[in-house]
Amino acid sequence: MIITIVILFSPAFSFASTVHFDSDNAHPTIGDTVTITVKLDTEGKQINLVEGNINLNTYDHSYEIKEITSDDSVLSLWANKPLFSKEGDVISFTGGEPGGFNSRSASLFKIVLSIKKEGTLVMSPQNITAYINDGKGTVDTVIGETKTIKIHSSETFFYSNDVLMLSILLLSVVLYGVVTFFLKNKK
């Protein structure tokens, strides 16, 4: 029992920091502008530098990058501001914060996309490294969470929602009829 407690609370068994994505539009349609925030959960550790790549994979070129902004970033110093490759499918960055930061949802930077056509956008962190603010340059383990966003044409998205609502309504009417039938014939 004591050995289990020591292992669980040992620094070697602490949780890895996590890079994840928040989108201001979970169901974008053609013509929409979508802002995706790249965030870091430090898992209680004080981090002072983060670097890596964000891959934006789409095989149908369904988006255009309008802007990458670090205006609301927890990182104030940039050795390499977030910049996308010529092909527009990889964003590289290196940023730091003197004194470090500790947050469950620290904003690193935002990606503003213009949706051009129907398709699927897959965002995945690659080679992300975070350094703990301990004066030793200790590397923190970072896990990346992939996010997939399905881009719909406005007609398809709303049509599918209409079909879903109609199905729910029809099911409700049928269930009401069945319950009413059994209640009347129960006597």
C-alpha positions as CSV (number, residue, x, y, z in Angstrom):
1,M,0.0,0.0,0.0
2,I,2.8,2.5,1.0
3,I,4.8,1.6,-2.1
4,T,1.7,2.3,-4.3
5,I,1.3,5.7,-2.8
6,V,5.0,6.6,-3.2
7,I,4.9,5.5,-6.9
8,L,1.7,7.5,-7.6
9,F,3.0,10.7,-6.1
10,S,6.6,10.4,-7.4
11,P,7.7,13.0,-9.9
12,A,8.7,10.3,-12.4
13,F,5.0,9.2,-12.5
14,S,3.5,12.7,-12.9
15,F,1.0,13.3,-15.7
16,A,2.2,14.5,-19.1
17,S,1.2,17.9,-20.3
18,T,-1.4,17.8,-23.1
19,V,-1.8,19.9,-26.2
20,H,-5.4,20.1,-27.4
21,F,-7.6,22.2,-29.7
22,D,-10.7,24.3,-29.0
23,S,-12.9,25.4,-31.9
24,D,-15.4,28.2,-31.8
25,N,-17.5,26.3,-34.3
26,A,-18.0,22.5,-33.9
27,H,-20.0,22.1,-37.2
28,P,-18.6,24.5,-39.7
29,T,-20.2,24.9,-43.1
30,I,-18.9,26.4,-46.4
31,G,-18.3,30.1,-46.1
32,D,-17.8,30.0,-42.3
33,T,-14.7,31.5,-40.5
34,V,-13.5,29.1,-37.8
35,T,-11.1,30.1,-35.0
36,I,-9.1,27.2,-33.5
37,T,-7.2,27.8,-30.3
38,V,-4.1,25.6,-29.6
39,K,-4.0,25.0,-25.9
40,L,-1.7,23.4,-23.3
41,D,-2.7,21.7,-20.1
42,T,0.4,21.7,-18.0
43,E,-1.0,19.2,-15.5
44,G,0.1,21.3,-12.5
45,K,3.7,21.9,-13.7
46,Q,5.3,25.4,-14.2
47,I,6.3,25.5,-18.0
48,N,8.4,28.2,-19.5
49,L,9.0,27.2,-23.1
50,V,6.9,25.3,-25.7
51,E,7.9,24.3,-29.2
52,G,6.7,22.0,-32.0
53,N,4.5,21.7,-35.0
54,I,0.8,21.5,-35.7
55,N,-0.2,19.5,-38.7
56,L,-3.3,20.5,-40.6
57,N,-4.3,17.6,-42.8
58,T,-6.9,17.8,-45.4
59,Y,-6.8,16.0,-48.7
60,D,-9.5,18.1,-50.3
61,H,-8.1,21.6,-49.5
62,S,-11.3,22.5,-47.8
63,Y,-9.9,25.5,-45.9
64,E,-7.6,28.5,-46.3
65,I,-5.6,29.9,-43.4
66,K,-6.6,33.5,-42.9
67,E,-4.5,34.4,-39.9
68,I,-2.4,32.9,-37.1
69,T,-2.4,35.1,-34.0
70,S,-0.6,35.0,-30.7
71,D,-2.4,38.1,-29.3
72,D,-4.1,36.2,-26.4
73,S,-1.2,33.8,-25.8
74,V,0.2,32.9,-22.4
75,L,3.6,33.0,-24.2
76,S,5.1,36.5,-24.4
77,L,8.5,35.8,-26.0
78,W,8.7,34.2,-29.4
79,A,11.9,32.7,-30.9
80,N,9.7,31.4,-33.8
81,K,6.2,33.0,-34.0
82,P,3.6,30.5,-35.2
83,L,4.1,30.3,-39.0
84,F,2.6,28.0,-41.5
85,S,4.6,26.3,-44.2
86,K,4.4,27.3,-47.8
87,E,2.0,24.4,-48.4
88,G,-0.2,25.6,-45.5
89,D,-0.3,22.3,-43.8
90,V,2.2,22.6,-40.9
91,I,2.5,25.4,-38.3
92,S,5.8,25.6,-36.5
93,F,6.4,27.6,-33.3
94,T,8.7,28.2,-30.4
95,G,7.6,30.5,-27.6
96,G,8.4,31.1,-23.9
97,E,7.2,32.9,-20.8
98,P,9.8,34.2,-18.3
99,G,8.9,32.7,-14.9
100,G,6.7,30.1,-16.5
101,F,3.0,29.4,-16.4
102,N,0.8,26.7,-14.9
103,S,-2.7,26.3,-16.4
104,R,-5.3,23.7,-17.3
105,S,-6.1,25.5,-20.5
106,A,-3.3,27.9,-21.5
107,S,-3.8,29.5,-25.0
108,L,-0.7,29.2,-27.1
109,F,-2.0,30.7,-30.3
110,K,-5.1,30.8,-32.6
111,I,-5.6,29.7,-36.1
112,V,-8.3,31.4,-38.2
113,L,-9.5,29.4,-41.1
114,S,-11.9,30.2,-43.9
115,I,-13.9,27.2,-45.0
116,K,-13.9,26.8,-48.7
117,K,-15.6,23.4,-49.4
118,E,-16.9,20.2,-47.8
119,G,-14.4,17.9,-46.4
120,T,-12.6,16.9,-43.2
121,L,-9.9,18.8,-41.3
122,V,-7.6,16.8,-39.0
123,M,-5.3,18.7,-36.7
124,S,-2.5,16.9,-34.8
125,P,0.4,18.2,-32.7
126,Q,3.8,16.8,-33.7
127,N,7.1,16.9,-32.0
128,I,5.8,19.1,-29.2
129,T,8.3,19.8,-26.4
130,A,7.7,21.7,-23.2
131,Y,10.4,22.7,-20.7
132,I,9.8,22.9,-17.0
133,N,10.7,26.2,-15.3
134,D,13.2,24.6,-12.9
135,G,16.5,26.3,-14.1
136,K,17.7,22.9,-15.4
137,G,16.1,22.8,-18.8
138,T,14.1,19.7,-17.8
139,V,12.0,18.4,-20.7
140,D,8.4,17.7,-19.9
141,T,6.5,14.8,-21.5
142,V,3.8,16.2,-23.8
143,I,0.9,14.3,-25.3
144,G,-0.9,15.6,-28.3
145,E,-4.6,15.2,-28.9
146,T,-5.8,15.0,-32.5
147,K,-8.9,16.8,-33.4
148,T,-11.1,16.1,-36.5
149,I,-13.6,18.6,-37.8
150,K,-16.1,17.5,-40.4
151,I,-16.9,20.4,-42.8
152,H,-20.4,20.3,-44.3
153,S,-22.1,22.1,-47.1
154,S,-24.8,24.2,-45.5
155,E,-27.5,22.2,-47.3
156,T,-26.2,18.8,-46.2
157,F,-25.7,19.8,-42.6
158,F,-29.1,21.4,-42.2
159,Y,-30.8,18.7,-44.2
160,S,-29.3,16.0,-41.9
161,N,-30.5,18.0,-38.8
162,D,-34.0,18.3,-40.3
163,V,-34.1,14.6,-41.0
164,L,-33.0,13.9,-37.4
165,M,-35.6,16.2,-35.9
166,L,-38.3,14.7,-38.1
167,S,-37.3,11.2,-37.1
168,I,-37.5,12.1,-33.4
169,L,-40.9,13.7,-33.9
170,L,-42.2,10.6,-35.8
171,L,-40.8,8.3,-33.1
172,S,-42.5,10.3,-30.4
173,V,-45.8,10.1,-32.2
174,V,-45.5,6.3,-32.7
175,L,-44.5,5.8,-29.0
176,Y,-47.5,8.0,-27.9
177,G,-49.8,5.8,-30.0
178,V,-48.4,2.6,-28.7
179,V,-48.6,3.7,-25.0
180,T,-52.1,5.1,-25.6
181,F,-53.2,1.8,-27.2
182,F,-51.9,-0.3,-24.3
183,L,-53.4,1.9,-21.7
184,K,-56.8,1.8,-23.3
185,N,-56.7,-2.0,-23.8
186,K,-55.3,-2.7,-20.3
187,K,-58.8,-2.9,-18.8
